[in-house]
């Protein structure tokens, strides 16, 4: 049995009591805070035994074994002229460990009471300081003694190794409680415990900061790469758009050049006839019959020139969206009958004009003037190329597809299949020497059809001559009077849909 060393626990005294009385002479109550651990129970027993030396002080036990609510309530109701000694505070009455802020919450219940520590607990957070042990790892000393005993079977060198104690104070708490350093016991250690903790864990803090910086750098690089990728995709998209725009501009330039070339040729032809025959009419040697013939030629070419100019203005206005469409509910049967009468004079002698419609009346939301313009163009063209037989204007109502089909069929020579799409091009004349015309009528028809949301094409299945079909949607929303035509530009030489 080893004898107890002179500084063993048997001679331990809680010097924090003397420290508290030296700093706060008027103190009457000292509360001891302990928890549900063996250390807390032992500490409470030692303090109870030592309390016999302080009959003028009242001991208040804040014991977590009585329940956390009771401990918190006891601490909150400490009377005036009280101080606190922190022992242990880790385990509650149910055996569960307290949260890290539990001790702070306990002390905040009564912040006017000064707090000291007898174990080092709370110094740097809640306690001003105290007489605390210098904790060290004695496992190595004990292990060496055990090993030596087994090696030599000698127990004489075995001894107790007790930790020393010191007065330790937190500089921040001393300033907070206005305690002068000269009032502290001799040899007291004053330090910024928060800085000491930070210094102890500085390596981990550095690793944490480095990790955070690395994460931020990684996020920045990722964001930068994603941004570069988006910029690359945007540049590729813009490059594609520029290529398309350039191709459209080149195509538009070619179409403009072709349009101007055709227009100059078409205008020059009737204008030359007007100028030439007008000059011949000035001769006094002309007979009355010759003068009348030349005058008729001038009038005919003047009308052709006027028609050409009107068609050019129409198609330009349609493509630019400058023509205003007036949508209203119209009876298409009346429109068709009126168109048949208007174009009767364009049919050649012996050609019969027919109108085929399954109903006596049908109301359709449309622009009556533009619908009439399409039908007149189609009927006039049919009249030019049909010398015998008939020209039929037909109407079919397709409720399932939501369309009204207007068709103009003739018994003329027909159009070759490989040229049926070309007839809708500007200034296109399949037989320019046989019949006169501007070559813009069908181009205007297609532009109007697209503006109203319809279609126009040549029926390739029709073999009795030529049959043009115009599909007009039934469900046009008028939207209001004088709605402007136009919208997206569609090339006039694009392929026509088949029936």
C-alpha positions, 0 to 999 in steps of 0.5 A, a space after each residue: 500500500 503506497 502512502 498518500 503524498 502530501 499534496 494528494 486529494 486528501 489535502 485538497 482545498 478549494 482555494 477558489 473560496 478564498 479567492 472569491 472572498 478576497 475579491 468580493 468581501 461582501 459575498 454571503 452565498 457561494 454556489 457550486 455547479 456540478 453535473 451527473 459525473 463521478 468527478 462532479 459527485 466527488 467534487 461536491 463531497 470534497 467541497 461539503 467537507 471543506 465548508 466546515 471551515 467557512 461557517 459564515 458562508 452559505 453553500 448553494 448546490 446547482 446539481 444537474 442530478 436534480 434535473 436541468 430545469 431545477 438547476 437552471 431555476 436554482 441558478 436564476 434565483 441566486 440571492 444578492 451577494 452571491 458568487 459561483 464556483 464552476 465544477 463540472 458540467 457535461 452530463 445531465 440527469 438522464 445521462 445524456 451529454 449537454 450541448 456546447 452552449 448549455 453552460 453559457 445558457 445556465 450562466 446567462 440566467 443570472 449574468 450579475 453573479 461573478 463566476 469562478 472555476 475550480 476545474 478550468 471549466 468555463 475559463 475563456 467563456 463564462 468564468 473570470 478565472 480560478 485556482 485550477 489544475 495544470 492538466 497533463 497526460 500522466 499515462 506515459 509516466 504510469 506506463 513506464 512505472 508498470 513496465 519497470 516494475 515488471 522488469 525489475 520486480 522493484 516497487 520502490 521507485 513507484 510513486 504518485 504523480 500529481 498535477 500542479 495547480 495555478 491561478 489562471 485568469 482570463 484577461 477579457 473577463 477581468 476587464 469586463 468585471 473591472 478587477 485589477 491585476 494587482 488584486 489577484 494572488 501572487 503568481 497568477 497567470 493572466 492570458 487571453 484564453 480565446 487567443 490561446 484556444 485559437 493558437 491551439 487549434 491554429 493548424 486546424 484553422 489554417 487547414 479550414 481556411 485553406 480548404 475554404 479558399 480552395 473550394 472558392 477557387 474551384 467554384 470560381 474556375 468552374 464558373 469561369 469554365 461554364 461561362 467560357 463554354 456559354 460564350 463559345 456556344 453563343 459565339 457559334 450561334 451568332 456565327 451561324 446567324 451571321 452566315 444565315 444573314 449573309 446568305 439571305 442578304 446575298 439572296 436578297 441582293 440577287 433577287 433585287 438585281 433580277 427584279 430590277 433587270 426584269 422590271 427594266 425589260 418589262 417597262 422598256 417593252 411597252 414604253 418603246 412601243 408607246 414612244 415609237 408609234 407616237 412618233 409615227 403618228 406625227 407623220 402627215 402621210 399616214 392614212 386614217 386607218 394606219 393612224 387608228 391602228 397606231 393609236 390602238 397600239 399606243 393605248 394597248 401598251 399604255 394600259 400594259 405599262 399601267 398594269 405593270 406599274 400597279 402590279 410592281 407597287 402591289 407586290 412591293 407593298 405586300 412584301 413590305 407589309 404596307 398594304 392594309 387588309 380589311 377583314 370582315 364577314 363576307 358572302 363568298 358566293 356573291 363575291 364569286 358571282 361578281 368576279 365571274 361577271 367582271 372577267 367575262 370579257 377576258 374569255 375568248 369567243 366560244 369559251 364558256 364560263 361556269 361557277 360550281 358551288 354546293 351552297 347558295 350562301 356562305 359567310 367567311 371572314 376575309 378581305 373581299 378586295 384581296 380575295 377578288 384580286 386572286 380570283 380575277 388574276 386566276 380567271 384572267 390567266 385562264 382566259 388568255 390560254 383557253 381558246 375553246 371549252 370552258 373556264 370553271 370557278 369552283 368552291 369547296 367547303 372543307 369543315 374538317 380541315 377548316 378551309 374553303 377551297 377556291 379553284 379555277 380550272 380551264 381546258 387550255 393546253 395545261 402547264 408541264 409538271 416541271 414548270 408548275 412551281 415556276 409560274 409563281 415566280 416574278 416575271 415568269 412567262 411560260 409562253 411569253 410570245 403567245 400572250 401578253 402580261 406582266 408576269 407578276 399576277 401569280 406572284 401577287 396571288 401567292 403573297 396574298 395567300 400567305 398573308 391571310 394564312 392560306 395556300 395556293 398551288 397548281 393541281 398536278 393531278 388535273 389533266 384536262 388543262 390547268 387547275 389552280 387551287 387557293 385554300 383560304 382558312 375559315 378561322 381567321 381572327 379579324 382582330 380589328 379593322 384595317 389590319 396590316 398585311 405582311 409578316 414573315 417574308 416567304 420567297 416567291 419561288 418556294 415550292 408549292 404544296 401539292 393537293 
